[in-house]
């Protein structure tokens, strides 16, 4: 089931520069309680990177070695240490620990994790695992830069949603969303999202 309150906040985001997206997440979910930079306890690369990974975007599951619910340390061992780190220290209902946002410039991947437990895991929520360049593609060949109109030829049931700024989301229940400036623009962001059985109010079920 979609958390409608968080979902509504998410849909208010426009298409932003990557670092602005992460900073926006930190502000939206953490108010003014945000910091940048890693902590000494954050999962860090141990030895050389393991370069043995594919560049597939798998709906509801993963982007290459970055898996929803997977260990942060596993992703770091493949991708290395992140280019930028943002941290929300906000505490309120439902927030018992820091939320950390990792951004990889060279791999153009973003993901979020909760700073708790011995082996922190990548979140499985509506921030998703996000890609912003054509290094990654779906099994059908869709990637950032593909025409948004081409999405229609490769996905089944979907929900088109327009933000107030005119940018567009094409969401699927299978756990993958495509974003663009408008219906005639190329894809700018692909998000691996949770698998759902409803549209969370975006479209009629």
C-alpha positions, 0 to 999 in steps of 0.5 A, a space after each residue: 500500500 502506498 503511503 499517500 502522505 509521502 506520495 503526495 509530497 513526492 509528486 510535488 517535486 519537479 524535474 531538478 538537477 541531480 544534486 538539487 533532487 537530493 537536497 530537495 529530498 533532504 529538505 522535504 523529508 527532514 525540514 531544516 535538519 539536513 547535513 552534507 558529507 559522509 559520517 565515519 560509520 557510513 558504509 565505505 569501499 573496502 579494497 578495490 571495486 568489484 566491477 562485475 555487474 550489469 547495467 540493467 534496470 529491473 522494475 521493482 527490484 534493482 539498478 545494476 548492483 543497487 537493489 531495493 532492500 539490499 545492503 548499502 555495503 554491497 552497492 558501495 563495493 560495486 560502485 565505490 564511495 558516493 560523489 555526494 552525501 546528504 543526511 536528514 537528521 529530522 525526528 518525528 513520527 515514523 523517523 527513528 534514525 537518519 535518512 542518507 542520500 547517496 549520489 554517484 556522478 559517474 554512474 548517475 545513480 541515486 538512492 536512499 538508506 536508513 542509518 540503523 542496524 549493523 548492516 544498513 539497507 537501501 530503502 524500498 520506498 517511494 524515493 526509489 533508485 534513480 538513474 539520470 543517464 543512458 548508462 543503464 537500460 531496461 531489458 526492452 532497451 529503454 533508457 534516459 534519452 529515449 523518447 517518452 512516446 516510446 514508453 507506450 510501446 514497451 509497458 503495459 498498464 500505466 498511469 500518466 501524471 502531470 505535475 503543476 510545472 508541466 513535467 510528466 511521470 509515466 508510472 507502472 504498478 510493476 515498479 518502474 517510473 519514467 519522467 520527462 519535461 513533457 510527453 514529447 521530450 526524452 526521458 530524463 529520469 528512470 526510477 525503480 519503485 515499489 511494486 504496487 496494486 494501486 495508483 495512490 490517487 494519481 489515476 483511477 484504479 
